[in-house]
């Protein structure tokens, strides 16, 4: 099943958090913070949202920073994705 976001929404997949610290300490999954870096897997067409023209600034494959609890989590074919508005993306990571 494919997810096709509407309007100014994007679908992201969170990237795995580092399991080892710089000092070599291995972290359990409970000790890890929720990752904030994600990869964009689908982008909506943009258009007029709330009476304003929205141009999509991100594209598929971009790595982005998001707020910790932004968007809505969905599970498709056993994979977890987050759907959020482009305005909830804080930055693009190079």
C-alpha positions as CSV (number, residue, x, y, z in Angstrom):
1,X,0.0,0.0,0.0
2,X,1.3,3.5,-0.9
3,X,0.6,6.7,1.1
4,X,-0.1,9.8,-0.9
5,X,-0.3,12.9,1.3
6,X,-2.8,15.7,0.4
7,X,-2.2,19.5,0.3
8,X,0.8,20.6,2.3
9,X,1.4,17.3,4.1
10,X,4.4,15.1,4.0
11,X,5.1,11.5,5.0
12,X,8.3,10.9,7.0
13,X,10.1,7.8,8.3
14,X,12.1,8.4,11.5
15,X,15.7,7.4,11.2
16,X,17.1,5.0,13.8
17,X,18.8,6.6,16.9
18,X,22.4,5.8,17.6
19,X,22.7,2.8,19.9
20,X,26.2,3.6,21.1
21,X,27.4,6.8,22.7
22,X,30.6,8.5,21.6
23,X,32.2,7.0,24.7
24,X,31.2,3.5,23.7
25,X,28.3,3.0,26.0
26,X,25.6,0.9,24.5
27,X,22.1,2.3,25.2
28,X,19.0,0.2,25.6
29,X,15.9,1.2,23.6
30,X,14.3,2.6,26.7
31,X,17.2,4.9,27.4
32,X,17.3,6.3,23.9
33,X,15.5,9.6,23.1
34,X,13.0,9.7,20.3
35,X,14.9,10.5,17.2
36,X,14.1,13.9,15.6
37,X,15.8,13.3,12.3
38,X,13.6,11.8,9.6
39,X,13.6,11.0,5.9
40,X,10.8,12.2,3.7
41,X,9.1,9.4,1.8
42,X,6.2,11.2,0.2
43,X,5.3,14.9,-0.5
44,X,1.9,16.4,-1.1
45,X,1.2,18.7,-4.1
46,X,1.0,21.9,-2.0
47,X,-1.6,24.4,-3.3
48,X,-4.0,26.7,-1.5
49,X,-4.2,25.9,2.3
50,X,-6.3,28.1,4.6
51,X,-6.5,30.7,1.8
52,X,-2.7,31.0,1.3
53,X,-0.6,29.6,-1.5
54,X,1.8,26.9,-0.2
55,X,4.8,25.9,-2.2
56,X,6.4,22.6,-1.2
57,X,10.1,23.3,-0.2
58,X,11.0,19.7,0.6
59,X,11.3,16.7,-1.7
60,X,11.5,12.9,-1.3
61,X,14.8,11.8,0.2
62,X,15.4,15.0,2.1
63,X,16.5,14.5,5.8
64,X,14.6,16.8,8.1
65,X,14.4,17.8,11.7
66,X,11.0,17.8,13.3
67,X,9.5,18.5,16.7
68,X,9.5,15.5,19.0
69,X,5.7,15.1,19.0
70,X,4.7,16.6,15.6
71,X,2.3,14.9,13.3
72,X,0.2,11.7,13.3
73,X,1.8,8.3,13.5
74,X,0.5,5.6,11.2
75,X,1.6,2.0,10.6
76,X,1.5,0.7,7.0
77,X,2.6,-2.8,6.1
78,X,4.4,-3.1,9.5
79,X,6.4,0.2,9.0
80,X,5.8,3.2,11.1
81,X,5.4,6.6,9.4
82,X,4.5,10.1,10.5
83,X,2.2,12.4,8.5
84,X,2.7,16.1,9.2
85,X,2.3,19.5,7.6
86,X,5.3,21.0,5.9
87,X,5.1,23.9,8.5
88,X,5.9,21.3,11.3
89,X,9.3,20.6,9.7
90,X,12.0,22.7,11.5
91,X,14.9,22.3,9.1
92,X,16.4,20.3,6.3
93,X,19.6,18.5,7.2
94,X,22.5,18.5,4.7
